[in-house]
Amino acid sequence: MKTDEQGPYIELADFLKFLGLAATGGQAKLLIRSGDVKVNNEAEKRVRRKLRNNYVVSCKNNEYKVDLSKLS
């Protein structure tokens, strides 16, 4: 987890690895660029997309709500 002027966040590729949907950064990158990942119901192809609390990530017909308190 990282922090910027808007507060804490996790990058999309790191979140996918945390969930176990990708074993490596390379696999996460391929999954994101394939178009199978959505953030808040919008297709996302940015590997380093900043995810904040309560964002919803959809992947492989499942939805995952970002809760940064569980990542620290």
Phi and psi in radians as a Rosetta constraint file:
Dihedral C 1 N 2 CA 2 C 2 CIRCULARHARMONIC -2.184 0.35
Dihedral N 2 CA 2 C 2 N 3 CIRCULARHARMONIC 2.984 0.35
Dihedral C 2 N 3 CA 3 C 3 CIRCULARHARMONIC -2.366 0.35
Dihedral N 3 CA 3 C 3 N 4 CIRCULARHARMONIC 2.457 0.35
Dihedral C 3 N 4 CA 4 C 4 CIRCULARHARMONIC -2.283 0.35
Dihedral N 4 CA 4 C 4 N 5 CIRCULARHARMONIC -2.918 0.35
Dihedral C 4 N 5 CA 5 C 5 CIRCULARHARMONIC -1.104 0.35
Dihedral N 5 CA 5 C 5 N 6 CIRCULARHARMONIC -0.340 0.35
Dihedral C 5 N 6 CA 6 C 6 CIRCULARHARMONIC -1.657 0.35
Dihedral N 6 CA 6 C 6 N 7 CIRCULARHARMONIC -0.068 0.35
Dihedral C 6 N 7 CA 7 C 7 CIRCULARHARMONIC 2.041 0.35
Dihedral N 7 CA 7 C 7 N 8 CIRCULARHARMONIC -2.928 0.35
Dihedral C 7 N 8 CA 8 C 8 CIRCULARHARMONIC -1.263 0.35
Dihedral N 8 CA 8 C 8 N 9 CIRCULARHARMONIC 2.649 0.35
Dihedral C 8 N 9 CA 9 C 9 CIRCULARHARMONIC -2.750 0.35
Dihedral N 9 CA 9 C 9 N 10 CIRCULARHARMONIC 2.911 0.35
Dihedral C 9 N 10 CA 10 C 10 CIRCULARHARMONIC -2.292 0.35
Dihedral N 10 CA 10 C 10 N 11 CIRCULARHARMONIC 2.506 0.35
Dihedral C 10 N 11 CA 11 C 11 CIRCULARHARMONIC -1.333 0.35
Dihedral N 11 CA 11 C 11 N 12 CIRCULARHARMONIC 2.595 0.35
Dihedral C 11 N 12 CA 12 C 12 CIRCULARHARMONIC -0.956 0.35
Dihedral N 12 CA 12 C 12 N 13 CIRCULARHARMONIC -0.830 0.35
Dihedral C 12 N 13 CA 13 C 13 CIRCULARHARMONIC -1.051 0.35
Dihedral N 13 CA 13 C 13 N 14 CIRCULARHARMONIC -0.712 0.35
Dihedral C 13 N 14 CA 14 C 14 CIRCULARHARMONIC -1.164 0.35
Dihedral N 14 CA 14 C 14 N 15 CIRCULARHARMONIC -0.636 0.35
Dihedral C 14 N 15 CA 15 C 15 CIRCULARHARMONIC -1.135 0.35
Dihedral N 15 CA 15 C 15 N 16 CIRCULARHARMONIC -0.740 0.35
Dihedral C 15 N 16 CA 16 C 16 CIRCULARHARMONIC -1.107 0.35
Dihedral N 16 CA 16 C 16 N 17 CIRCULARHARMONIC -0.658 0.35
Dihedral C 16 N 17 CA 17 C 17 CIRCULARHARMONIC -1.176 0.35
Dihedral N 17 CA 17 C 17 N 18 CIRCULARHARMONIC -0.728 0.35
Dihedral C 17 N 18 CA 18 C 18 CIRCULARHARMONIC -1.030 0.35
Dihedral N 18 CA 18 C 18 N 19 CIRCULARHARMONIC -0.688 0.35
Dihedral C 18 N 19 CA 19 C 19 CIRCULARHARMONIC -1.292 0.35
Dihedral N 19 CA 19 C 19 N 20 CIRCULARHARMONIC -0.270 0.35
Dihedral C 19 N 20 CA 20 C 20 CIRCULARHARMONIC 1.494 0.35
Dihedral N 20 CA 20 C 20 N 21 CIRCULARHARMONIC 0.204 0.35
Dihedral C 20 N 21 CA 21 C 21 CIRCULARHARMONIC -1.400 0.35
Dihedral N 21 CA 21 C 21 N 22 CIRCULARHARMONIC -0.306 0.35
Dihedral C 21 N 22 CA 22 C 22 CIRCULARHARMONIC -2.485 0.35
Dihedral N 22 CA 22 C 22 N 23 CIRCULARHARMONIC 2.355 0.35
Dihedral C 22 N 23 CA 23 C 23 CIRCULARHARMONIC -1.442 0.35
Dihedral N 23 CA 23 C 23 N 24 CIRCULARHARMONIC -0.494 0.35
Dihedral C 23 N 24 CA 24 C 24 CIRCULARHARMONIC -2.338 0.35
Dihedral N 24 CA 24 C 24 N 25 CIRCULARHARMONIC 2.923 0.35
Dihedral C 24 N 25 CA 25 C 25 CIRCULARHARMONIC -1.097 0.35
Dihedral N 25 CA 25 C 25 N 26 CIRCULARHARMONIC -0.611 0.35
Dihedral C 25 N 26 CA 26 C 26 CIRCULARHARMONIC -1.135 0.35
Dihedral N 26 CA 26 C 26 N 27 CIRCULARHARMONIC -0.725 0.35
Dihedral C 26 N 27 CA 27 C 27 CIRCULARHARMONIC -1.154 0.35
Dihedral N 27 CA 27 C 27 N 28 CIRCULARHARMONIC -0.693 0.35
Dihedral C 27 N 28 CA 28 C 28 CIRCULARHARMONIC -1.090 0.35
Dihedral N 28 CA 28 C 28 N 29 CIRCULARHARMONIC -0.737 0.35
Dihedral C 28 N 29 CA 29 C 29 CIRCULARHARMONIC -1.074 0.35
Dihedral N 29 CA 29 C 29 N 30 CIRCULARHARMONIC -0.771 0.35
Dihedral C 29 N 30 CA 30 C 30 CIRCULARHARMONIC -1.125 0.35
Dihedral N 30 CA 30 C 30 N 31 CIRCULARHARMONIC -0.719 0.35
Dihedral C 30 N 31 CA 31 C 31 CIRCULARHARMONIC -1.101 0.35
Dihedral N 31 CA 31 C 31 N 32 CIRCULARHARMONIC -0.776 0.35
Dihedral C 31 N 32 CA 32 C 32 CIRCULARHARMONIC -1.144 0.35
Dihedral N 32 CA 32 C 32 N 33 CIRCULARHARMONIC -0.825 0.35
Dihedral C 32 N 33 CA 33 C 33 CIRCULARHARMONIC -1.220 0.35
Dihedral N 33 CA 33 C 33 N 34 CIRCULARHARMONIC -0.278 0.35
Dihedral C 33 N 34 CA 34 C 34 CIRCULARHARMONIC -1.282 0.35
Dihedral N 34 CA 34 C 34 N 35 CIRCULARHARMONIC -0.266 0.35
Dihedral C 34 N 35 CA 35 C 35 CIRCULARHARMONIC 1.578 0.35
Dihedral N 35 CA 35 C 35 N 36 CIRCULARHARMONIC 0.123 0.35
Dihedral C 35 N 36 CA 36 C 36 CIRCULARHARMONIC -1.525 0.35
Dihedral N 36 CA 36 C 36 N 37 CIRCULARHARMONIC 0.040 0.35
Dihedral C 36 N 37 CA 37 C 37 CIRCULARHARMONIC -2.013 0.35
Dihedral N 37 CA 37 C 37 N 38 CIRCULARHARMONIC 2.330 0.35
Dihedral C 37 N 38 CA 38 C 38 CIRCULARHARMONIC -2.160 0.35
Dihedral N 38 CA 38 C 38 N 39 CIRCULARHARMONIC 2.551 0.35
Dihedral C 38 N 39 CA 39 C 39 CIRCULARHARMONIC -2.119 0.35
Dihedral N 39 CA 39 C 39 N 40 CIRCULARHARMONIC 2.121 0.35
Dihedral C 39 N 40 CA 40 C 40 CIRCULARHARMONIC 0.897 0.35
Dihedral N 40 CA 40 C 40 N 41 CIRCULARHARMONIC 0.778 0.35
Dihedral C 40 N 41 CA 41 C 41 CIRCULARHARMONIC 1.238 0.35
Dihedral N 41 CA 41 C 41 N 42 CIRCULARHARMONIC 0.268 0.35
Dihedral C 41 N 42 CA 42 C 42 CIRCULARHARMONIC -2.140 0.35
Dihedral N 42 CA 42 C 42 N 43 CIRCULARHARMONIC 2.331 0.35
Dihedral C 42 N 43 CA 43 C 43 CIRCULARHARMONIC -0.985 0.35
Dihedral N 43 CA 43 C 43 N 44 CIRCULARHARMONIC 2.386 0.35
Dihedral C 43 N 44 CA 44 C 44 CIRCULARHARMONIC -2.255 0.35
Dihedral N 44 CA 44 C 44 N 45 CIRCULARHARMONIC 2.244 0.35
Dihedral C 44 N 45 CA 45 C 45 CIRCULARHARMONIC -2.093 0.35
Dihedral N 45 CA 45 C 45 N 46 CIRCULARHARMONIC 0.104 0.35
Dihedral C 45 N 46 CA 46 C 46 CIRCULARHARMONIC -1.550 0.35
Dihedral N 46 CA 46 C 46 N 47 CIRCULARHARMONIC 2.030 0.35
Dihedral C 46 N 47 CA 47 C 47 CIRCULARHARMONIC -1.104 0.35
Dihedral N 47 CA 47 C 47 N 48 CIRCULARHARMONIC -0.641 0.35
Dihedral C 47 N 48 CA 48 C 48 CIRCULARHARMONIC -1.692 0.35
Dihedral N 48 CA 48 C 48 N 49 CIRCULARHARMONIC 0.356 0.35
Dihedral C 48 N 49 CA 49 C 49 CIRCULARHARMONIC -0.937 0.35
Dihedral N 49 CA 49 C 49 N 50 CIRCULARHARMONIC 2.268 0.35
Dihedral C 49 N 50 CA 50 C 50 CIRCULARHARMONIC -1.411 0.35
Dihedral N 50 CA 50 C 50 N 51 CIRCULARHARMONIC 2.184 0.35
Dihedral C 50 N 51 CA 51 C 51 CIRCULARHARMONIC -1.864 0.35
Dihedral N 51 CA 51 C 51 N 52 CIRCULARHARMONIC 2.334 0.35
Dihedral C 51 N 52 CA 52 C 52 CIRCULARHARMONIC -2.067 0.35
Dihedral N 52 CA 52 C 52 N 53 CIRCULARHARMONIC 2.981 0.35
Dihedral C 52 N 53 CA 53 C 53 CIRCULARHARMONIC -0.863 0.35
Dihedral N 53 CA 53 C 53 N 54 CIRCULARHARMONIC 2.421 0.35
Dihedral C 53 N 54 CA 54 C 54 CIRCULARHARMONIC 1.291 0.35
Dihedral N 54 CA 54 C 54 N 55 CIRCULARHARMONIC 0.052 0.35
Dihedral C 54 N 55 CA 55 C 55 CIRCULARHARMONIC -1.182 0.35
Dihedral N 55 CA 55 C 55 N 56 CIRCULARHARMONIC 2.649 0.35
Dihedral C 55 N 56 CA 56 C 56 CIRCULARHARMONIC -2.030 0.35
Dihedral N 56 CA 56 C 56 N 57 CIRCULARHARMONIC 2.163 0.35
Dihedral C 56 N 57 CA 57 C 57 CIRCULARHARMONIC -1.873 0.35
Dihedral N 57 CA 57 C 57 N 58 CIRCULARHARMONIC 2.215 0.35
Dihedral C 57 N 58 CA 58 C 58 CIRCULARHARMONIC -1.902 0.35
Dihedral N 58 CA 58 C 58 N 59 CIRCULARHARMONIC 2.307 0.35
Dihedral C 58 N 59 CA 59 C 59 CIRCULARHARMONIC -2.782 0.35
Dihedral N 59 CA 59 C 59 N 60 CIRCULARHARMONIC 2.341 0.35
Dihedral C 59 N 60 CA 60 C 60 CIRCULARHARMONIC 0.939 0.35
Dihedral N 60 CA 60 C 60 N 61 CIRCULARHARMONIC 0.814 0.35
Dihedral C 60 N 61 CA 61 C 61 CIRCULARHARMONIC 1.081 0.35
Dihedral N 61 CA 61 C 61 N 62 CIRCULARHARMONIC 0.394 0.35
Dihedral C 61 N 62 CA 62 C 62 CIRCULARHARMONIC -2.254 0.35
Dihedral N 62 CA 62 C 62 N 63 CIRCULARHARMONIC 2.666 0.35
Dihedral C 62 N 63 CA 63 C 63 CIRCULARHARMONIC -2.023 0.35
Dihedral N 63 CA 63 C 63 N 64 CIRCULARHARMONIC 2.455 0.35
Dihedral C 63 N 64 CA 64 C 64 CIRCULARHARMONIC -2.285 0.35
Dihedral N 64 CA 64 C 64 N 65 CIRCULARHARMONIC 2.177 0.35
Dihedral C 64 N 65 CA 65 C 65 CIRCULARHARMONIC -1.591 0.35
Dihedral N 65 CA 65 C 65 N 66 CIRCULARHARMONIC 2.314 0.35
Dihedral C 65 N 66 CA 66 C 66 CIRCULARHARMONIC -1.333 0.35
Dihedral N 66 CA 66 C 66 N 67 CIRCULARHARMONIC 2.168 0.35
Dihedral C 66 N 67 CA 67 C 67 CIRCULARHARMONIC -2.289 0.35
Dihedral N 67 CA 67 C 67 N 68 CIRCULARHARMONIC 1.690 0.35
Dihedral C 67 N 68 CA 68 C 68 CIRCULARHARMONIC -1.139 0.35
Dihedral N 68 CA 68 C 68 N 69 CIRCULARHARMONIC -0.383 0.35
Dihedral C 68 N 69 CA 69 C 69 CIRCULARHARMONIC -1.151 0.35
Dihedral N 69 CA 69 C 69 N 70 CIRCULARHARMONIC -0.427 0.35
Dihedral C 69 N 70 CA 70 C 70 CIRCULARHARMONIC -1.477 0.35
Dihedral N 70 CA 70 C 70 N 71 CIRCULARHARMONIC -0.142 0.35
Dihedral C 70 N 71 CA 71 C 71 CIRCULARHARMONIC -1.667 0.35
Dihedral N 71 CA 71 C 71 N 72 CIRCULARHARMONIC -0.256 0.35
